[in-house]
Amino acid sequence: MSVPRSGRMILLLLLIGILAGCTTAPEELVTQGISNARDAFEAEPKTINEKMGQTDLYIPNGYVLQKSQNDFQGLITKGDDTFSLLINPNEHESSTIFYELQKVNPQQLWLADEVFQQNERFGFVTVSEIAEDKLELVVGTGGVKLSTITTNHKLSEDMNWMMKTVCSINYTE
């Protein structure tokens, strides 16, 4: 038995409608990502499992900390994704230096610009669109910044683990 052409068209349109309803809007992904980042910022730091020079930090399973040229700059990779880690050892947990550097251009349009404060710690997340479905994501706390180029569908997950990583770095050394 074959379905008439008009029946196939109706079925195709119905399927497209259902699939469109299942996708998450970019705004919802940003909101969910910020919620994840806030939760990670406010949570107890993750258990340390890596070392970059003299700095101990947490990196999730599946991510690789590349050999670093110095103790203050590193690359974290997972497949084709690269994340740049920058540590300013002269800044404390309450420092806003990396956030202020993000805000130098007053013309910059932000999809997300969120700050967090807790127990004299400062953290932030900024997201800007650099191309269609290409987002610059920067997450930081005090003198630590982690940045990447990501996509809408990876944004929430990246915000979460990136905040966990920057929060794992101990400033009391």
N, C-alpha and C positions, 0 to 999 in steps of 0.2 A: 504494500500500500504506500503510495507517495502522497506527500503533503502538497497541496496546491501552492503555487508561487506566492499568493497573497498571505497564506497561512504561515509560510516560512518567513516572510517579511515581518509579520506581526510577532512571531516567536523571536526573531532576531532583535527587534526593538524592545520587546519585553526583557530579554536577557541583558541588553545594554543598559536598560533602566535599573535593573536589579544590581548589576555590577557598579554602576555609577553611585548608587545609594550605599554601597559597601565601602567606598573609598573615603578616606579621612581628609578633610580640608586642610591646607597648609597652616591656617590659623590655629586649628585644633592641635596640630602636631607641635607647633611652637608652644602653645599653652601647656600641653602635656610635658614637653621637654623642660620647660621652666619649673613645673611642679616637681619633676624628677630631680632636677638640679638642686632645688631648694631642699628637698628631702635628703639628698646626698650631703649637702652642706651642713644641715642640722644634725645628721647622724654621727655616731661614733666613727672615727676614721677606720678604714679597712685595714686589715692585717698586712704588714709590709711583706713583699715577696720579691723585690728587686732592689738593685743598688746602682746609682749613677754617680760615679766618683765617690764622694763622701756622703751623698744624699740617699737615704732610704726612702722607698716609695712603693705604692701598690700599682700593679698593672694587671688587668683582667686576663684570664686564660685566653689564649689565642692571639694575644697581642705580643709583639716583640720589641724590647728596648734595644735599639741599635747601639753599637759601640760609639762612645761619645769622645769628641776631641777635648772636651774639658768637663768640669764638674757642674757647669751651669747651663749647658745647652744640650739637648738630646732629641732624637727622633724615635717615635714609637710607630710601628707599622703593623698592619694586618692586611694581608693580601696587597691590593693596590692602594689602600688607604694609608696616608701618612699624616702623623700628628707631630707638631713641633712643640717641644717643651722648653721653656725658658725660666730660669730661676735667678732672681736677684737676691743674693745672700745679705745685702745691706738693708733690705726692707723687712719689716715685721708683718705679722698676721693682719694687723690693722691698716696696712698700707693700701692706698688707692692708686698708686703710681701707674700700674698697667691699665686700670680702668680709665684714668685720666688721659693716657696716651691713646686709648681707643676713641676718645671723645674730642680729639684735637680738631677734626674737621667738623665745623658746625653744620655744614651742608649735607653730611652723611645721613642717609635714610636707614633706619633700623627696623628690622622685622621683630627683633627682641632687644631690649635693653633693660636688664633687671639686675638689681643689686640686693645683696643679702648681708645682714649683720647679726652676729651672735657672739656673746662673750668676748668682746673686743676683737673679733675677727671680721674681716671684710671679704666678701666674695661677689662675683658678678658673672653674668652671661650676656654676650652680645651676639646678634645674628644679623648679617646683612646679605642681601642677594647680590651676587656678582655676575650671574648669567642665569638663563632659564634652568631651574632645578639644580643650581650650583650655589651653595650658601657658604659664606665664611662664618665659622663658629669659633668664638673665643670664650674660654672659660678661665676664670682666675680666682685666686684668693691671696691676699697680701702680695708678697713678692714672687708669686708663681703664676705662670700663664701657660695654657695649653691651647693650641689653635689648629684648625684643620679646614679643609674644603670638604663639604659634605652635601648630601642631597636631602630633599624633604623626607623621604621614607627612613633615612638613618638618623635624622636630627635628634629625636627624643632619646634614642638609645645612646648616641654619642654624648649628648649633654650629661646624661646620668653617669656613665663611667668616667668621663673626663673630670667631672666635679669630684667624684670619689678619689681619683688619682691626685688632683691638686691638693685636696684636703688631707691626704695621707702624709704629706711632706711635713716633717717636724721642724719647727723654727727654734727650738730651744738649744741648738748646738752652738 
